[in-house]
Amino acid sequence: MTRIDGRTAVVTGSGNGIGRAIALALAGAGANVTVSDVLPDDGERTVREITEAGGSALFVPADVSDADQARNLIAATVERFGGVHILANNAGIGGGQQRLHEIEPDDFDRVIDVNLRGTFLCSKFAIPHFLAQRDGRIINTASTYGLIGAPKAAAYCASKAGIINLTRQMAVDYGPDGIRVNAICPGYIDTGLGRRGPRLSAEEFTAATAIREKAAGMQPLGRQGQPAEVGEVALFLASDASSFMTGSIVTVDGGCVTTFNYGEASN
Ligand SMILES: NC(=O)c1ccc[n+]([C@@H]2O[C@H](COP(=O)([O-])OP(=O)(O)OC[C@H]3O[C@@H](n4cnc5c(N)ncnc54)[C@H](O)[C@@H]3O)[C@@H](O)[C@H]2O)c1
């Protein structure tokens, strides 16, 4: 069984969905976990789940797109746990379902700010600690939508493709320092974002859900994934079991990017 006892991890966007599952997986394997989210009630709930299971966790609120909040997230973690070894850049938002010419510039910027800039900022403030100890693991949550051109998801696809090549770039810069940087590309996962997408009306929600379910059903494994199935892969990438992996882009998608069957879903 994979263990990461004595390590400290920061997981952004861990009040819900995939981030929550990553936090639970890392804590279950022995790490101290800083749970972070813009939704304090949801983040505190994840902390309770961890502590009630005998783990060690702290909640720090942070909007990852804000430099001061990202800096404070890492600083508060180091203050509480005495260091930081693992960073899971997971916080992310969708972007509605529009073609590019229909997207408001501010909406485009917001998706890039949370998904890509947030990954940059949290990494920026964690890496000095990793450099000092010549050890660190970064796991970025990208998406299969960063690997393909998916319908009506311009900002999201661009942000996730950015995360993918940022992952490769960081692996090059920091490999010599003992810092490993990998990305996970989830396919259709059964979460809030996976089910509804952001800011969808009731009709759009119903339509998007139907499209997603149909699309998931056409993938080789024939279903949506569960968040815990992503959490387990994040634990692998955070642990010594993946000690020769860096710059890797790992799909966790039931085989969906290998097929031709993409629907109009916002994931
Ligand atoms: N669910 C899927 O099918 C799917 C597929 C591919 C990739 N992803 C990616 O997985 C990650 C998690 O998605 P999810 O499906 O669990 O979504 P979710 O909406 O269930 O959870 C995302 C969490 O991130 C938080 N968050 C949003 N904006 C934030 C910000 N600015 N700062 C900090 N926290 C913020 C939310 O409050 C929420 O708790 C995202 O990066 C998403 O793009 C999801």
The ligand as a Gaussian input file, in Angstrom:
#p B3LYP/6-31G(d) Opt

LIG

0 1
 N      -15.289000      16.689000     -13.398000
 C      -14.762000      16.454000     -14.560000
 O      -15.344000      15.758000     -15.404000
 C      -13.413000      17.015000     -14.891000
 C      -12.788000      16.592000     -16.065000
 C      -11.535000      17.069000     -16.381000
 C      -10.904000      17.961000     -15.540000
 N      -11.534000      18.378000     -14.415000
 C      -10.811000      19.323000     -13.558000
 O      -10.748000      18.826000     -12.243000
 C      -10.632000      19.909000     -11.332000
 C      -11.690000      19.761000     -10.266000
 O      -12.965000      19.778000     -10.894000
 P      -14.254000      19.129000     -10.238000
 O      -14.947000      18.405000     -11.307000
 O      -13.901000      18.425000      -8.992000
 O      -15.082000      20.471000      -9.925000
 P      -15.977000      20.908000      -8.680000
 O      -16.685000      22.123000      -9.133000
 O      -16.742000      19.748000      -8.157000
 O      -14.869000      21.302000      -7.597000
 C      -13.978000      22.378000      -7.852000
 C      -13.652000      23.065000      -6.545000
 O      -12.773000      24.154000      -6.844000
 C      -13.187000      25.287000      -6.119000
 N      -12.768000      26.513000      -6.786000
 C      -13.350000      27.123000      -7.844000
 N      -12.704000      28.243000      -8.142000
 C      -11.679000      28.358000      -7.256000
 C      -10.661000      29.322000      -7.041000
 N      -10.573000      30.418000      -7.789000
 N       -9.772000      29.109000      -6.034000
 C       -9.865000      28.010000      -5.237000
 N      -10.827000      27.087000      -5.381000
 C      -11.714000      27.255000      -6.386000
 C      -14.699000      25.161000      -6.047000
 O      -15.246000      25.937000      -4.993000
 C      -14.883000      23.667000      -5.868000
 O      -14.920000      23.307000      -4.493000
 C      -10.772000      21.172000     -12.165000
 O       -9.498000      21.693000     -12.438000
 C      -11.441000      20.676000     -13.431000
 O      -11.169000      21.502000     -14.519000
 C      -12.774000      17.927000     -14.062000

